[in-house]
Amino acid sequence: MTTSDTITRLWPKTLQTKYGSILHSILSFITFTILGNYARAGVTALATYQPSYVSSGSVLWSNLTGCIIMGILQELTVAPGWFPLELQPLFVALTTGFCGSFTSYSSMMLELFKHSTNTAMESSSSHWKNHAYSMLEFMSVLFVQLLVSMASLIFGRKLATDVIIRYGSVETERPSTDEDKEMDPEAEMINATEPRPSVKTILLWTDILSYLLAVPLLILIIVLASYYGNYSRAKWTLPPLFGIFGSFLRFWLANQYNGKSIHFPWGTFIGNVFSTLLIAILTMVQRGKLHANAIIPIVHGKNACLIVSALINGFCGSLSTISTFINEGYKLSFEDTMIYYFISIFVSYCCIVITLGSYAWSKGLVSPVC
């Protein structure tokens, strides 16, 4: 029984219609966006300890893991039978939804700003002997983040081709197509590879569960966000809700503008830059002094502070993405990649300096109230 036959047998007829297919795609996307936000929050929490080789709170671990998964999925989608037409919504949900929300470009740019300017984001900040170290710190954060992410993507691709596809596929025979007969007119059947039946079953049920779990997850998160008013609103309940809107906006931008030029992915660029500008503004209102002599931030109410944190972690984190950013650079020529990366980072960094930097150097920053 083929994947199409299995889907036809298991799914209600309403899901096999045009509108049912659209609804299925949307709900699967929502599920994996929520899971991507939770994965980023969980990995960041696990990597927050002292003494830590990687600075606690860094998004590096999330970007590393997300790019590995993105690399695996990019190879699986071109392998025969792994993601047929019926499972394309699952592929989009896993790549754009999960990996895009798991990784964060705007958080990386905020780290780049904090380390390169030695901005006193925390009361325990130390200062360098001279400002020349700011350039070294800028290059350290930038190169480590980008090259680790690129290496992770390549590692994921190799893992998929040499391990997952190799051991997860079986040899089979299929009827020859017109393209096959051009090479061998007498061939009626040809040898081919396809995923093992167990792999097909896993992919199929992952797709079905992602559709079925969307609404229960949304209800659960909304109830928890309404009931618990503590720090969980900033880390575990509100961020996934805000992340859904950020992820859909990024998906829409990619569909609208990435096809405008084969040399520059405008959709991802717009999403990353806008998210970086927004995270700078939100950080400014959360940590910026109310006035020069104040010891309280602009947002000094606890609930308001929690909502701002949720927007930073959820909406901005999901609107921007490193996994797609790195994957696009991998596919472009070297010259186009350098231009794309330079313009993206230059514009994003300028946005943070103009907004958060100018405020920090004129009035100062304090610790948030939440």
Summary of the structure (lengths in Angstrom):
residues: 370
radius of gyration: 22.9
end to end distance: 55.1
largest distance: 86.2
contacts: 1264
relative contact order: 0.14
helix: 72%
strand: 5%
